Amino acid sequence: MKSVIYVLTTLGVIGLAFWAYRENYATQAVLNQTDRLHSSIRASHARLAVLRAEWAYLNRPDRLRDLAEINFERLQLLPLHPEQFGQVDEVQYPVPDMLPITDPVDVSTMNSDEEPL
């Protein structure tokens, strides 16, 4: 009986060692994939920073003004001046529609003991 327990224990230890070996390699693969993903994210952030810098460079007001002047005949763009903008109090907001009265009550013909519905 002791030998059966020894054999089963040895097989259990071998099985657990095999499982731990596989889990170790699976964990290493996931860690490598995570590192690649992190480096891809860092590269994307760097590329995004470069694109934002390029966008800011291309949208400089003096450059846009020069482009508008060069292409005036084709685009008909005029320069903006502060007096062309309106004030907030000049904005006309839409008036909300009033709800329709569906059951009017004539209060002039009611008796004092009656209550409106």
C-alpha positions as CSV (number, residue, x, y, z in Angstrom):
1,M,0.0,0.0,0.0
2,K,2.9,2.3,0.7
3,S,4.3,1.8,-2.7
4,V,1.0,2.8,-4.4
5,I,0.9,6.0,-2.3
6,Y,4.6,6.7,-3.3
7,V,3.8,6.2,-7.0
8,L,0.7,8.3,-6.9
9,T,2.5,11.1,-5.0
10,T,5.4,10.9,-7.5
11,L,2.9,11.1,-10.4
12,G,1.2,14.0,-8.7
13,V,4.4,15.9,-8.3
14,I,5.4,15.2,-11.9
15,G,2.0,16.4,-13.1
16,L,2.2,19.6,-11.0
17,A,5.7,20.2,-12.3
18,F,4.5,19.8,-15.9
19,W,1.6,22.2,-15.2
20,A,3.9,24.8,-13.6
21,Y,6.3,24.5,-16.6
22,R,3.5,25.1,-19.0
23,E,2.1,28.0,-17.0
24,N,5.5,29.6,-16.8
25,Y,5.9,29.6,-20.5
26,A,2.3,30.9,-21.0
27,T,3.0,33.7,-18.6
28,Q,6.3,34.6,-20.3
29,A,4.4,34.7,-23.7
30,V,1.8,37.0,-22.2
31,L,4.4,39.2,-20.7
32,N,6.2,39.5,-24.0
33,Q,3.0,40.3,-25.8
34,T,2.3,43.0,-23.1
35,D,5.7,44.5,-23.6
36,R,5.2,44.6,-27.4
37,L,1.8,46.3,-26.8
38,H,3.3,48.8,-24.5
39,S,6.0,49.7,-27.0
40,S,3.4,50.0,-29.7
41,I,1.4,52.4,-27.5
42,R,4.5,54.4,-26.8
43,A,5.3,54.6,-30.5
44,S,1.7,55.7,-31.2
45,H,1.9,58.4,-28.6
46,A,5.1,59.7,-30.1
47,R,3.6,59.7,-33.5
48,L,0.5,61.5,-32.2
49,A,2.7,64.1,-30.6
50,V,4.5,64.6,-33.9
51,L,1.2,64.9,-35.8
52,R,-0.1,67.5,-33.2
53,A,3.1,69.5,-33.6
54,E,2.7,69.4,-37.4
55,W,-0.9,70.4,-37.2
56,A,0.0,73.4,-35.0
57,Y,2.8,74.4,-37.3
58,L,0.5,74.2,-40.4
59,N,-2.2,76.2,-38.7
60,R,-0.1,79.2,-37.7
61,P,-2.2,82.4,-38.2
62,D,0.5,84.1,-40.3
63,R,0.8,81.1,-42.6
64,L,-3.0,80.9,-43.0
65,R,-3.3,84.6,-43.7
66,D,-0.6,84.3,-46.4
67,L,-2.4,81.3,-48.0
68,A,-5.7,83.2,-48.0
69,E,-4.0,86.2,-49.7
70,I,-2.3,84.0,-52.3
71,N,-5.6,82.1,-53.1
72,F,-7.9,85.1,-52.8
73,E,-9.1,84.9,-56.4
74,R,-10.1,81.3,-56.1
75,L,-11.4,81.1,-52.5
76,Q,-12.6,84.7,-51.9
77,L,-11.6,84.6,-48.2
78,L,-11.5,87.9,-46.4
79,P,-9.6,88.5,-43.2
80,L,-11.5,88.4,-39.9
81,H,-11.8,91.6,-37.7
82,P,-13.0,91.8,-34.1
83,E,-15.9,94.1,-35.1
84,Q,-17.3,91.3,-37.3
85,F,-18.2,89.3,-34.2
86,G,-21.5,89.8,-32.4
87,Q,-22.2,90.1,-28.7
88,V,-23.9,87.4,-26.7
89,D,-26.9,89.6,-25.9
90,E,-27.5,90.0,-29.6
91,V,-28.2,86.3,-30.1
92,Q,-31.9,85.5,-30.5
93,Y,-32.9,82.3,-28.9
94,P,-36.0,80.5,-30.0
95,V,-39.1,81.0,-27.9
96,P,-40.5,77.8,-26.4
97,D,-43.9,76.8,-27.7
98,M,-46.7,77.2,-25.1
99,L,-48.6,74.1,-24.2
100,P,-52.2,74.0,-25.6
101,I,-55.1,74.4,-23.2
102,T,-57.3,71.4,-23.7
103,D,-59.9,71.7,-20.9
104,P,-60.5,75.4,-20.0
105,V,-62.4,76.2,-16.9
106,D,-64.6,79.3,-16.8
107,V,-64.1,80.7,-13.3
108,S,-66.6,83.6,-13.8
109,T,-69.6,81.2,-13.9
110,M,-68.7,78.9,-11.0
111,N,-70.5,79.0,-7.7
112,S,-68.5,79.4,-4.5
113,D,-69.2,75.8,-3.4
114,E,-68.0,74.2,-6.7
115,E,-64.5,73.1,-7.1
116,P,-62.7,73.1,-10.5
117,L,-61.7,69.7,-11.9
